[in-house]
């Protein structure tokens, strides 16, 4: 049958291709590889499955098309065959076209096959629980779907899905980068947490390019959870709240998002639309009326944003652009981004957890940054360090490396710091005002000098402390100590605020480690820093381990060697803060990683955990601290050409935990009330009480970090268009 439109093939029911006498009305049509399904009886079969079953001998050179006429086809199930494509003649739709309603959902609605697929079809199946309308195999070859609508639950393995529409749960289930679901210009309707979501497993793969993900058409909440191996490019994520604050995102994704947009429609009068981002990279994305909660993990790497825009100017509920709520010291990075709030008093960035580490580079801000709980870094954060004035004060001047300091040994000794806060800094823009100090503590040490073969439990340390056997064996050889794998000995000196270090040697024994134990309460509960060779013998890692009820959790890890390692390993622990050092031991540049935890933070015992032959300890040093150090910070400040005592403030810092030699940062922001741009600061630090085991407090200086000050867009005269607006960007 010839189409009246050039270049378009016209299909018709097979009976209409013949005259009433049965003689063809035109040139014969080759139907050998086309099987027609017509529920009205005008084709070869009235059911789709019967048509598929009739096909034999399909191959790459002998492919078949099952052409389905308009109507609703109720089938128990559809089992596909290789090199057979099911295609609707009109196109899938709810009210017209070709609709397949599958009733045998308990057995699987659609059974897929290699080199097969659907085009221009609407598939509908009432699947529940763990059952799926579509469950495409992870290793399926050349599966494709085009212009197809699916209502139900779909798990998509390998295949191409072009211009399809999905209503209900969609799960991306690719098993590798080469065999994964590839979605192009699809529409995904996420209808609620129970009836549908867009998800993937933690290690599954998938690519989504173009199209939209539309959430909350009916449900009170949604589930959008994508793993680290999911890549979204140019996808529009839309949240239709219908004016209800209860309708929100369940967006907890970890993948890569490039050129995507996140938009809220019909915003609620109260409450803000928030999505939670755990891990991943966002490049060139737009958040239109959508705030984010950044929750990076210290074990998953940084959460990064580059060239992204937050625009909250159309909202009446003053939504914060970004709230950082990640684990302590896990980093969130913003580079070249734009933060636009509803006005100069709007909030660009804030934190809901302590020590939220954020890096800001070359961003533009219209709104405020709230400094509470934030630890800011990057080119947007102006850092100024004012060293101690070691020509004045009653403490002794000490130069250690590049850090001059004043050493305060007795009560009422003082140190002075003088500095000028440069514009545009203001007290509202001071994120950090930290007094940098370090301590000198009583020292216990052991060089393990003894007769070869001496058991560690029978050995006495250089400063008189004894060792206690907990498990295993350990002995001294060549003034070094080693012991049986897994054995533990504890040391006679202890404290919960201390610095511990030793010279450690790892000879490269595969999958075996040895380490320094601290905050030990029993063999099932303690902290440990260890050197451990990987099972693959590819690297020796420095690892921080938390052992709780005999169950161990890896907190942080970094490679320090390949086949062997010799160097100083140290750990500083005071309060909730734990810092791990490598090689340099007691210098800040040797810091490897840092964390905070309240676990066992009052336990005082330290010790060694052994790993067998070739893993030794030497030159153990332990500085015992406490938290009874008290000091007072007095400040006077004023503007240039005005007396320095124009304003004054004072802050008493009691029971301060100060680390041995490692820099400790004491928050003195409350001592700067009233500081303005260009203020000259005179700060006096007075030692009130040194503590029972501290031998000195060293004052190094004052560290100030300030954020960009938000400015109202300023008008300037354009040649032809009247007034335009420019936003100030700080770089």
N, C-alpha and C positions, 0 to 999 in steps of 0.2 A: 504494500500500500504506500503510495507516494504522498509525502507531506506537502501541503500547500506552501509551507515556509521553507525556502531553500536552506539546506544544511541541517535540517532537523528531521530525525527519523520518526516516523509516525507508527505507533503500535496500536493494534485494535484486537478485539476478540477474534479468535481464529475463525469462528463461523461467519464473521462479517467480511472475511477476505474472499468468499465465494458467492457466486450468484445463486439464485433459487434452483438452478439446474445442477449445481455442484461444480460448474466449470469456473476456474479462476477468472476474475474480472480484470486482472492485469498480469504483468510478468510474475512468475512464481517467486516466493520469498523463501530463503533458506532458513528454516527453523530448526535445524538439527541440534544446535547448541543452545536453544532457547526453549524453556519449558514454561508454559503459561498456566497461572493459577487464577481461577475465577470462581468465586463461590456461587455465581449464578449459572454455572455450567457452560460458559462460553469458551473455556480453555481446555487444557489437557487434564487438569486436576482441579478439584474443589478445595483441597487442603494443601498447605505449604509443605508439611512433612511428607505427604504422599509424593509430591513433586520431587523433593530431594531424594527420597528413597528410590525413585525410578531411574536416577542417573547412575550409570556405570561407565568406567573408563575415563573419567575426568582426569586431566593431567595439565602440566604447564603449557603444552601445545594444543590442548583440547579442553579449554575451560568452558564452563556452563554458566548461564544466567537463569535463575528462577524469577520470572517476571510476574509480579502480583498485581492483579487488578484492584481497584478501589473497593473498600469495605472492611468490616471487622472480621478477623479470623480468630476463632477460639480454638486453641490447640492445647493438648495436654503438655507437650514440650516440643522444642525445636532442636533437633540434633543435626548439626552442620556436617558437610563433607568438604574435603580439600578440593580446591579449584572450582568451587561452586559459590556464587554470590547471589544473595536474595535481594531483589531490588523492587521497590514500589513504583508503579507507573505514574502516580500523581505526586507522591510525597507524603511524609508522615505528618499527622496532625490529630488533634483530639476530636475534631468534629468532621473531618474529611480525610481523604487519602486512604492509606493502607495502615490498619491497626492490627497488631498481633497481640491477643490477650492469652497469656499462658496460665493454665489452671493448675498444673502439677508442680507447684512450687516446692513441695517437699522433696522432689527428686532432682531439682535443678531446672530452672526455666529454660536456659539456653545452653546447649553443649557445643563448645567451639571446636574449630579444626584449623589446621594450617592452611594458608593461602585461601582464605575465605573471608566472609564478612557480610554486612548489611548496608544498603543504601536506600534513602528515601522511605524509611519505615518508622512507625511508632510502635514500640514494644512496651507492653504493660504486664506486670505480674505482681501479685500480692505476696511478697516474700517477707518473712519475719525471722527474728532471732539470728542464727548464724547462716541462714540461707541467702542466696543471691539470685537476682534476676539474670545478671551477667557475671560470670566468673571466668575471666580470660586467663589462660595459663601463662605463667611467667616465661616459659620457653617457647611460646607460640610463635611460629614463623609467618610473617606477612599477613597477619590479621588486620583488617581495616573496617572502619565504619565511617559513613559519610552522610550528612543531612539526615541523621537518625535521632529520634527522640526516645529516651528511655525513662520510664517511671518505675521506680523500685530501687533495689540495692544492687550496686555495680562494683565489682572488684576488677580493676583493669590491669592485666599483665602486659606482656609485650604486644605492641600494635600501634597503628595510627588511627586517630580519631579526629575527623575533620568536620567542623561546622555542625557539631552535634549538640543536643540539649539534654541535660540530665536533671531529674527531679528525684530527690532522695539521697541516700548515702552513696558517695563515690570514694573508693579507696584505690590509691595509686600503689601498685604492687610489683613494680619492676625489680628484678633481681640483680641487674648489673648495668653498667653504663651503656653497653652495646644492645641490650635487650630490655627495653623499658617502654612504658606507655608515653606516647607523644600526642598531646592534645593541641589542636590548632583552632583558634576562633570558636571555642566551645562556650556554651552558656550552662553554668552549674547553679542550680537553685538549692541552696542549703536551707532546709525548712525547719530545723530544730534539733535539739540534742538527742532526742529519742527516735525521730522519724528520718533523720538524714544529716550528714555532715560531709566535709571534704577532709580526708585523712590519708595518712601513709604510715607504714611502720618506721621504726627508728633508723633502719638501714636500707629501706626500699628506695628505688630510683623512680624518677618521673620528670617530664618536661611539660610545662603548660605555657603556650605562646598565644597571646592575644585573648580575646573573649572576656567574659565576666564571671565573677563569683558573687551571687546575690544572696544575702543572708537575711533571715528573720522575716520571711513572707508570712509565716503563720506562727512559728514557735516563739516561746518566751526567751530562748537562748539558742546559741548555735555552737557547733563544734567544727573548727577549722584547725587541724593539727597536722603539720607537714614536717617531715624529718630533714636531716642535714643534706640529703642527696636529692632534694626536690628543687628544680630551677623554674622560676616563674618570670616570664618576660612579657611586658606590656599587658598585664592582666589588670582588669578593673575589679577591685573588691568593694562591694557596696553593702551597706547596712541600712535597711529600711526599718526604722524604729517605730513608725506609725505613731509618733508622739508619746511613746511609753518608755520610761526609764528602765523598765524591767527587760526590755528587748535589747540585748547587747551581744557583743562578740564573745565567742569562746576560742579566740585566736591565739594559739601557742605554737609558733612555728620556728624552725631552725634552719631553713634552707637559704637559697639565694634568690633575691628579688631585684629585678632590673627594670626600670621604667614602669613600675606598677603604680596604680593609684588606689587609695583607700578613702572612701567617701561615706558620709552618713547623710541619709535623707530623712526629713521630718523629725528633726532632733527634738528630744523631750525638753520640756520647760525646765526641769531640774535633773541633775545627774548628767554625767558626761559619758560619751561613747569611748570606751577604752579597749585597746587590744594589747595583749601581753606578748612580748617578744623575748625569747629565751636565748637564742643563738642564731648566727647567720650574718649575711651581708645584704644591705639594702643600698642600691645605687640608683640615683635619679628618680626616686619615688616621691609621690605627693600624698600627704595626709591632710585631707580636706575635712576639717571638723572632727578628726579622729585624733585623740591623744594616745600615747603609748606608755605602757609600763615596761621598762627595760629590766629584765631579771637575768643578767648573765651569771654564769657559774664559773668558779675559779678553775674547774676541771675541763671546761668546754671551749676555752679561748674567748677572745673579745667579741662583743656585739658591735658591728661597725655600720655607720651610715655615711654615705658620701653623696653630695649634690642633692640631698633631699629637702623637701619643703613642708613645713607645717603651717597651715592657714586656719586660724581660729577666729578670724575677724567677723564672720557672719553669725557667730553664736552669742547667745545672751547669757549663758551660764558660766562664762569665763573659764573654759576648759584649759587645764595645763597642757602644754605641748608634750613634755616628757617628764615622767616620774621614774627615777632610778631606784629599783628595789632589789638589786642583786645581792649575792653573797659578798661579804666584805672583801675588798681589794680586787674583785673581778671587774674588768675594764669595759666601759662603753665608750666608743670613739665616734665623734661627729666632725666631719671635714667638709667645708664648703657648703654647709646647710643654711637654710633660712627659717627662722622661728618668728612667726607673726601671730601675736595674741590679739585679744580684743582691745588692747590699748597699752599705754606705757605702764599701767599697774598690773597688767596680766603677767602670768608666770610662764616663762620659757622652759625653765628647768628646775627641778627640785628633787629631793631624795627622801625616801621613807625608811631607809635602813642605814646604820652607821657605817662609816668608811666606804661609801659608794665612790668608786674611782671612775672619773670621767675625764676624757681627753677632748679638748675643744680646739679645732684648727681652722682658721679662716672662715668663721661663720658670721651670719648677720642676725641681729637680735632686735626685735621690737617687743619689749617686755622685760621682766626681771628674772634674775637667777637667784634662787634662795640658797644661801650658803650652808645652812644647817645640814650636817651629816655628809656633805660633799667633800671629796678630795679631788680637786681639779688640777689638770695638767694641760699642756699643749700651748700652741702659739697665741691663743686668745687670752690665756691666763698670764698676767704680768707678775713675775716673781721678783722680789727685791730682798736682798739679804743685807742686814746691817750688823757687821761684826762687833764683838765686844770692844769697848774702848780700853785696851789693856794698859794705857798710860795712866789711867785713873782707877779709883777703887782701892779697897783695902786687901783684896785677895791677891795671891801671887800670880804673876803672868807666866803662862805656860804655852810654849809653841810646840805643837805636835803635828808633824806633817805640814799641811797647808792650812791648818785650823788653829789659829791662836785662840787662847782661852784664858779666863781667870779662874783660878782654883780656890774655892772657898773651903777652908778646913775647920773653922770654928764658928760658933754662933755670932751673928751680927756682922760678919764680914760681908762686903758688898762688891758688886760689879756694875758697870755703867754701859749703856748702849745709847747711841745718838744716831738719829736718821731723819730723813725727810721723805714724806709720802708724796710721790709725784702725781700730778693730774693724769687721768681723770678719777683717780681713786677717791673714794668716799667711804665712810664707815659702813654704809649699806652695801658696798661692793667688795669689802674685805672678806674673802672666803676663809683664808687661814691667817691667823696671827699666832705664830708658834715660837716659843722660846726654845732654842736648841741647847740642850744640856747633855752631859754624860757624867758617869760616876766612876769612882774608884772604890772597889770593894775589897774586903778581906779575901785572900787567895788561898785555896787548897790545891796542892799539885802532887803529881806522881810521875816520875821519870822511869818508873819500873826498873830501877837499878837494883839487881839482886842476883844471887847465884842461879845459874842455869838450872831449870827443873823445879824451882821453887813454886809451890802452889800459890795462886793469887790469894786464896783465903788465909795463907800463912804469911803473907807479905804485908809490910807496913809502908804507907805512902811517905813521901819526903817531908810532909808537914804533919805526920803523926797519925793519920786516919787509917782505919782498918777496912778490909774488904770482907763482904759476907757472901758465902755461896748460897745461891737460890736453886740452881739446877745445873747439870752438866759438870764439866771440869775446865780449868784454865790454869796455865802455868807460864812462867817467865823464861825467855830464851833470848840471849843477846840484847838484854835490856829492852825487850818488847814483850807484850803479852798477847797470847792467842788462846783459844779454847774450843771445846767441842761445839759442833753446829747446834744452835738453838739454846746453848747454855747462857745463864744470866748470873752476874755478880753485882751487888750493890755496894756503893761507896759510903764511907763513914761520915762525910760532910754532906749537908743537904740544905736546900732552901727552895721556896716557890718563886722567888724573884732573883734570877741569877743569869750568869753566862757560863756555858760549858763548851770546851773545845778539846780536841785531841788530834794528833797526827795519825792518820789512818792509811793503811795500805791494803789494797784489794788486788790479789794476784790473778784475777780473771776466772775463778771457779764459776762454772755456768749455773745460773739460777740459785745462787747462794749469796747471802748478805750478812753484814755485821754492822752494828750501830751503837750510837749513844742513846741511853735511856734517860728520860727526865719526867718529872711529875708522876712518879711511880707510887702506886698504893699497894698493888699486889701483882702477881704474874699475869693476871688477866686484864689489868687496867693500868695503862701508862701511855706515854708518848715516846716516839723513837725517830731519830734521823739515821738513815742507813745508806751504805753503799751496796748495791746489788747488781750482779751481772745478769743480763737478760737470758732467757732460755735459749735464744737464738745466737748467743755469744756475739751480738752485734754492738753492744754498748754497755757500759757500767753507768747506772743511774744513781743520782742522789735523790733519796725519797723521804718524804715526811709521812709517818704512819701514826694513826690514832687507834689504839687498841682498847676496845670497850667490851667487857664481859667476854673476853677471849676472841672477839670478832674484830678483824683488822680492816681499817678503811684507809685507802691511799688518798691523802689530802693534796699532795703536789709531788711532781717528779720532773727531773731534768737530767740529760746525759752529761757526764763529766769526764768520761774516758771511754776507750774502746776495749783493749785487751787487758789493761791494768790501770791502776790509779794510785798515786801517792800524794797526799796533801793534807792540809789542815781543814777540818770540818768543825763548824761551831754552831751553836744555837743560843739565842737570847730569848728568855721567857720572863715576862713580868706582867702582872694583871692578866688581861685576856689576850695580850699580844704575843705572838711567837714569830721570831725572825730566824731564818736559816742562812748561814754563810758558808762560803767555800773558798779555800786557799788562804785568803788574807785573815780569816778568823775574826779579828776584833775591829775591822775597819768597815765603815758604811759601804764603800764601793764593792765589797765582797758579798753584798746581799743578793741571795739567789731567789728566795720567795718568802712571803709573809702571809700570815693568816691570823684570825682571831677566833678564840673558843673559850668557853667557860669550863670545859671538861677538865676535871682533876686540877683546877688552877690553884688549889690550896695544898696539893700533895707536894712533899719536899724532897723525896728520895730520888737520887740519880744512880746510874749504873752503866754497865756494858752488856751488850748482847753479842755473843760470839758466832762465828760462821765456819769454824774449822781451820785447817792448815792453809797458809798463804794469806790469811786475813788477820792483820795485827793492829794493835793500838800502841801509841807511844806518846810521851809528853802530855799527859792529861792535865788540864788546868781548869779550875772551877772557882769563879768569883761569886761569893754569896751576898745577895742584896736583901733589902727589906723595903717596906712601904711606909717608913716612919719619917721620911725626909720632908721638912716643912720649909717654905720660903714665902716671901712677900714681894710682890711686884708693884712698885709705885711709878706712875707716869705723870709727866708734865708736858704739855704741848701747846703750841700757838702758831699763828701764821707768821710769815716773814714780816720783818719790820714791826713785830709786836713782841711783848714779853713772853718768855717761854712758859711762864706760869699762868698764861691766860686761862687754861683749863687744867684740871688735875683729876686723876682717877687712881684707884688702888685695888689690888686683888691679892687675897691670901690663898695660897695653894698648900693644903695640908695633906699629909700622908701620900706623897707622890711616889709612884714606882719609877725609878730611874735605872736604866740598864748600865751595865759595866762597859765603859768606853764607847759602846754603840750609841749613836745619837738618839736621844729621846726628845720628843716634841711635846712641850707643855702648852696647852691652849690658853692664850692670854688675851683673847679677843675682848673679853669683858673689861680689860684694863684700858681699852681704847675708846670708851664712850665719848662721843662728841668730836671725834677726829674728822677733819674736813680736808678737802683737796689742798695740797701744798703744806700741810701741817708739818712742823718740825717736832720730833718726839725726843724727849729725854726720859729714859727708863732706868730705874735703879732696882737691882735685884738684891735682896737681903736674905742671907741664910738664917733661918730661925732655929732649926734643929737638924743635925746631920743624920741621925739614925744610929742604930746600934752596931751595924756591921759596915757602914759606909766610912771610907777614910777620906773622901773628898767629893765635892760637887764642882763640876767644871761648867762654866757659862761660856758658850761659843758665840751666840748672837741671836738676832730676831729675824725670822723668816716671815715675810708678808706675801700673800698671793691675792691679787685683785682681779675681778672679772670686768668685762666691758660694761660700761654704763649705757643703758638703753636711752636713746634719744627719740623724741617725737620727730617724725619725718619733717624735714625743714623745706619750706617752699623756695624755689628759685625761679627767676623770670626766664621763660622760654621765648625764643624769638617770635614764634607765630601762634603758639597754642595756649597762651596764657600761662597758668601756673601748673607746674609738674612737681612731683615729690621725689625726694631722694632719701633712702635709708642709709644711715651711717654704718659702715662695716669696719670692724676692728680686726686687724690681722697681725 
